[in-house]
Amino acid sequence: MEKEKVWEWRGRYEPNAVVLDGGSWSLELEYGGKAIRSSGTNAYPSDEDVTVATTMIPTAVFNKFREAVGGLVGKETFP
């Protein structure tokens, strides 16, 4: 969580333009006295600045987070 700056993620990620197809995600996490709620529809935290949204394609930082969660829950990749 620290390495991928998950604690700094915005509360909501949305694209700047209308996107009619894609996916949504949400995260609620509490650990070590920290808590975060974050979600997105067709947008993800940017690799360069997690407070900025990127659209449509999950970013490397988001995919690393998914892989870490998958490791914790015993799945190779977490949907």
Residue frames relative to the residue before (quaternion, step in Angstrom):
aa qw qx qy qz dx dy dz
M 1.0000 0.0000 0.0000 0.0000 0.00 0.00 0.00
E 0.6591 0.5040 -0.3085 0.4652 3.56 0.98 -0.80
K 0.6761 0.5223 -0.3019 0.4230 3.58 0.82 -1.03
E 0.7572 0.3555 -0.1959 0.5117 3.61 0.93 -0.84
K 0.4304 -0.7492 0.4167 0.2825 3.58 1.35 0.27
V 0.1495 0.8283 -0.5235 0.1321 3.56 1.09 0.75
W 0.6323 0.5509 -0.3379 0.4272 3.59 1.02 -0.73
E 0.6819 0.4732 -0.2768 0.4842 3.61 1.24 -0.36
W 0.4274 0.7125 -0.4716 0.2953 3.61 1.23 -0.10
R 0.5350 -0.6176 0.4768 0.3240 3.54 -1.15 0.68
G 0.6202 -0.5451 0.4144 0.3827 3.53 -1.29 0.26
R 0.8077 0.0401 0.0232 0.5878 3.58 1.06 -0.74
Y 0.1255 -0.7622 0.6328 0.0532 3.54 -1.10 0.90
E 0.0854 0.7820 -0.6103 0.0933 3.56 -0.80 1.06
P 0.5217 -0.6369 0.4557 0.3384 3.58 -1.09 0.59
N 0.5550 -0.6050 0.4597 0.3384 3.55 -1.26 0.45
A 0.7481 0.3136 -0.1751 0.5580 3.58 1.16 -0.58
V 0.5958 -0.5527 0.4389 0.3834 3.55 -1.27 0.33
V 0.0347 -0.7736 0.6326 -0.0136 3.56 -0.87 1.03
L 0.2560 -0.8193 0.5002 0.1140 3.57 -0.60 1.14
D 0.7529 0.2583 -0.1626 0.5831 3.58 1.25 -0.22
G 0.4224 0.7025 -0.5024 0.2751 3.58 -1.04 0.59
G 0.4848 -0.6645 0.4845 0.2978 3.53 -1.11 -0.62
S 0.2528 -0.7417 0.5966 0.1734 3.50 -1.32 0.23
W 0.0938 -0.7827 0.6145 0.0312 3.54 -1.24 0.49
S 0.0394 -0.7839 0.6172 0.0547 3.57 -1.25 0.33
L 0.1281 -0.7813 0.6102 0.0288 3.52 -1.21 0.66
E 0.0357 0.7355 -0.6762 0.0217 3.54 -1.03 0.90
L 0.0934 0.8214 -0.5456 0.1376 3.55 -0.49 1.20
E 0.0037 -0.7560 0.6545 -0.0092 3.54 -1.08 0.87
Y 0.2242 0.7620 -0.5800 0.1806 3.55 -0.84 0.99
G 0.8683 0.0540 -0.0398 0.4915 3.55 -1.00 0.84
G 0.7186 -0.4466 0.2521 0.4697 3.57 0.99 0.76
K 0.6351 0.4833 -0.3333 0.5021 3.59 1.30 0.08
A 0.0451 -0.7853 0.6167 0.0307 3.54 -1.21 0.50
I 0.0140 0.7843 -0.6201 0.0114 3.54 -1.18 0.64
R 0.0797 -0.7231 0.6828 0.0677 3.50 -1.30 0.62
S 0.1170 0.7822 -0.5970 0.1346 3.54 -0.72 1.11
S 0.0432 0.7925 -0.6074 0.0335 3.57 -1.13 0.60
G 0.0467 -0.8026 0.5936 0.0352 3.53 -1.30 0.25
T 0.1521 -0.7353 0.6516 0.1078 3.49 -1.30 0.50
N 0.8360 -0.0871 -0.0021 0.5417 3.56 -0.48 1.26
A 0.7089 0.3534 -0.2627 0.5509 3.59 1.13 0.62
Y 0.1195 -0.7937 0.5965 0.0029 3.54 -1.16 0.77
P 0.6172 -0.5199 0.4085 0.4266 3.62 -1.21 0.29
S 0.4794 -0.6719 0.4913 0.2782 3.58 -0.98 0.87
D 0.5438 -0.6119 0.4630 0.3397 3.58 -1.15 0.58
E 0.6977 0.4835 -0.2697 0.4547 3.59 1.02 -0.77
D 0.7876 -0.0073 0.0566 0.6135 3.59 1.03 -0.83
V 0.3261 -0.8026 0.4656 0.1809 3.59 -0.22 1.26
T 0.6037 0.5465 -0.3674 0.4492 3.60 1.24 -0.14
V 0.6475 0.4709 -0.3054 0.5155 3.58 1.33 -0.05
A 0.3709 -0.7384 0.5232 0.2084 3.58 -1.01 0.83
T 0.1130 -0.7217 0.6740 0.1102 3.52 -1.27 0.60
T 0.3966 -0.7711 0.4584 0.1946 3.57 -1.07 0.61
M 0.8764 0.2446 -0.1902 0.3686 3.44 -1.52 0.44
I 0.8157 0.2029 -0.1089 0.5306 3.63 0.59 -1.00
P 0.4737 -0.6694 0.4810 0.3101 3.62 -0.74 0.96
T 0.4260 -0.7201 0.5001 0.2234 3.56 -0.93 0.96
A 0.6797 -0.4716 0.3607 0.4307 3.58 -1.29 0.22
V 0.6546 0.5117 -0.3210 0.4546 3.60 0.92 -0.86
F 0.6526 0.4942 -0.3161 0.4796 3.60 1.00 -0.76
N 0.6625 0.5028 -0.3082 0.4619 3.61 0.95 -0.82
K 0.6194 0.5250 -0.3446 0.4711 3.61 1.05 -0.68
F 0.6226 0.5240 -0.3299 0.4786 3.56 1.05 -0.76
R 0.6575 0.5084 -0.3114 0.4607 3.61 0.88 -0.91
E 0.6464 0.5141 -0.3196 0.4644 3.60 0.97 -0.81
A 0.6474 0.5152 -0.3208 0.4610 3.59 0.97 -0.82
V 0.6516 0.4903 -0.3146 0.4858 3.59 0.95 -0.83
G 0.6262 0.5406 -0.3324 0.4530 3.58 0.99 -0.81
G 0.6385 0.5229 -0.3174 0.4671 3.58 1.03 -0.76
L 0.6710 0.5031 -0.2962 0.4570 3.57 1.04 -0.77
V 0.7568 0.3614 -0.2036 0.5051 3.57 1.02 -0.74
G 0.5742 -0.6535 0.3516 0.3458 3.56 1.28 0.22
K 0.5938 0.5249 -0.3951 0.4645 3.58 1.11 0.57
E 0.5597 -0.6233 0.4279 0.3393 3.55 -1.04 0.74
T 0.7748 0.0107 -0.0106 0.6320 3.54 1.01 -0.81
F 0.3125 -0.7386 0.5728 0.1696 3.52 -1.03 0.82
P 0.4857 -0.7081 0.4173 0.2976 3.63 -0.60 1.08
